[in-house]
Amino acid sequence: MKQKQILLITILSLVIGSCTAIKTNGNATKNSNLYDATWELEYISGPRIAFNGLYPGKKPEITFDKATKKVTGNNSCNGYTADFSLIGDSMSFGEPGPATLMFCGEGEKVFLNMMKKINKFNIDADGKLNLILDDVALMRFHKKP
């Protein structure tokens, strides 16, 4: 009887361990899709101003650097850089660093304030990057060609 219990525990341990390995590898694949691309904003939640009113010319962009753990980009007007942290599907951004100082309307402020709220991300079936607060997508990006 004891041998059966030990065998059952061993088999369950192997099954649970293999499921964990598959999940980890899935996250690694998902995370690798984040890098080596420039993402352009196509949706932002919250402001009463229409998207094209916030960003009439250039749309905000973000690029993730795996080696330095920094994001760089353009918030539609000025360049920015910030640290980022990524664990599984959890994501957070540090305070944006030095940027040029042109004033180009409210879009820049909305974009940078929204980045501070992000705590998760996903890349959906259409290949879009969603930056999320809890369960609400605050920003959505597509890969620039």
C-alpha positions in Angstrom: 0.0 0.0 0.0 2.8 2.4 0.9 4.6 1.7 -2.4 1.4 2.7 -4.3 1.2 6.0 -2.4 4.9 6.7 -3.1 4.4 5.9 -6.8 1.2 8.1 -7.0 3.0 11.0 -5.3 6.0 10.6 -7.7 3.7 10.6 -10.8 1.7 13.6 -9.5 5.0 15.5 -8.9 6.2 14.8 -12.4 2.9 15.9 -13.9 2.8 19.1 -11.9 6.4 19.9 -12.7 5.9 19.4 -16.4 2.9 21.7 -16.4 4.9 24.4 -14.7 7.7 24.0 -17.2 5.3 24.4 -20.1 3.8 27.6 -18.5 7.3 29.1 -18.0 8.3 28.4 -21.6 5.0 29.9 -22.8 5.9 33.1 -20.8 9.4 33.1 -22.3 8.0 33.0 -25.8 5.4 35.7 -25.1 8.1 37.9 -23.5 10.4 37.4 -26.4 7.8 38.8 -28.8 8.0 42.1 -26.8 11.6 42.8 -27.8 13.2 43.6 -31.2 10.2 45.7 -32.2 8.9 49.3 -32.0 5.3 49.4 -30.9 3.0 52.3 -31.9 0.0 53.3 -29.8 -3.4 52.8 -31.4 -5.7 53.1 -28.4 -5.5 54.8 -25.0 -8.2 54.6 -22.3 -9.6 57.5 -20.3 -9.2 60.9 -21.8 -12.3 62.8 -23.0 -10.4 64.0 -26.0 -10.5 61.8 -29.1 -7.4 59.7 -29.8 -6.7 61.6 -33.0 -7.1 64.9 -31.1 -4.5 63.8 -28.5 -2.1 62.6 -31.2 -2.9 64.5 -34.4 0.5 63.9 -35.9 2.9 61.3 -34.6 1.6 58.5 -32.4 3.5 57.5 -29.2 6.0 54.7 -29.6 7.7 52.3 -27.2 10.7 49.9 -27.6 11.7 47.4 -24.9 15.5 46.7 -24.5 15.9 43.3 -22.8 19.6 43.8 -22.0 19.3 47.2 -20.3 15.7 46.7 -18.9 14.8 50.1 -20.3 12.1 51.3 -22.6 12.7 54.2 -25.0 10.4 55.9 -27.3 8.5 59.0 -28.3 5.4 60.2 -26.5 4.2 61.9 -29.7 6.3 65.0 -29.2 9.3 64.3 -27.0 11.6 61.3 -26.6 11.6 59.5 -23.3 13.4 56.6 -21.5 12.4 54.6 -18.4 13.3 51.5 -16.5 10.9 48.6 -16.7 10.3 45.4 -14.7 8.9 42.2 -16.2 8.0 39.1 -14.2 5.7 36.7 -16.0 2.8 38.9 -17.2 3.4 41.5 -14.5 5.0 44.7 -15.8 5.8 48.1 -14.3 7.6 51.2 -15.4 10.0 53.5 -13.6 9.8 57.3 -13.8 10.5 58.5 -17.3 14.0 60.0 -17.5 15.4 62.8 -19.5 13.3 64.0 -22.4 13.3 66.9 -24.8 11.1 69.7 -23.6 8.8 70.8 -26.4 5.1 71.3 -25.5 2.7 69.6 -27.9 -0.6 69.4 -26.1 -2.2 67.1 -23.6 -1.3 63.8 -25.4 2.2 63.6 -23.9 1.0 64.0 -20.3 -1.9 61.5 -20.8 0.6 58.9 -22.2 3.2 59.3 -19.5 0.6 59.2 -16.6 -1.0 56.1 -18.1 2.4 54.3 -18.1 2.7 54.8 -14.4 -0.5 52.8 -13.8 0.4 49.7 -15.8 0.8 46.5 -13.8 0.3 43.8 -16.5 0.7 43.1 -20.2 -0.3 40.7 -22.8 0.2 40.1 -26.5 -3.2 39.1 -28.0 -4.0 36.7 -30.8 -3.7 39.6 -33.3 -0.2 40.4 -32.2 -1.2 43.6 -30.4 0.6 44.6 -27.2 -1.9 45.5 -24.4 -0.7 47.4 -21.3 -3.1 46.6 -18.5 -4.1 47.9 -15.1 -5.5 44.9 -13.2 -8.0 43.6 -15.9 -8.5 46.8 -17.9 -6.4 47.4 -21.1 -5.3 51.0 -20.7 -3.2 51.1 -23.9 -2.9 49.0 -27.0 0.0 49.1 -29.5 0.7 47.4 -32.8 4.2 46.6 -34.2 5.5 49.1 -36.6 6.6 47.6 -39.9 
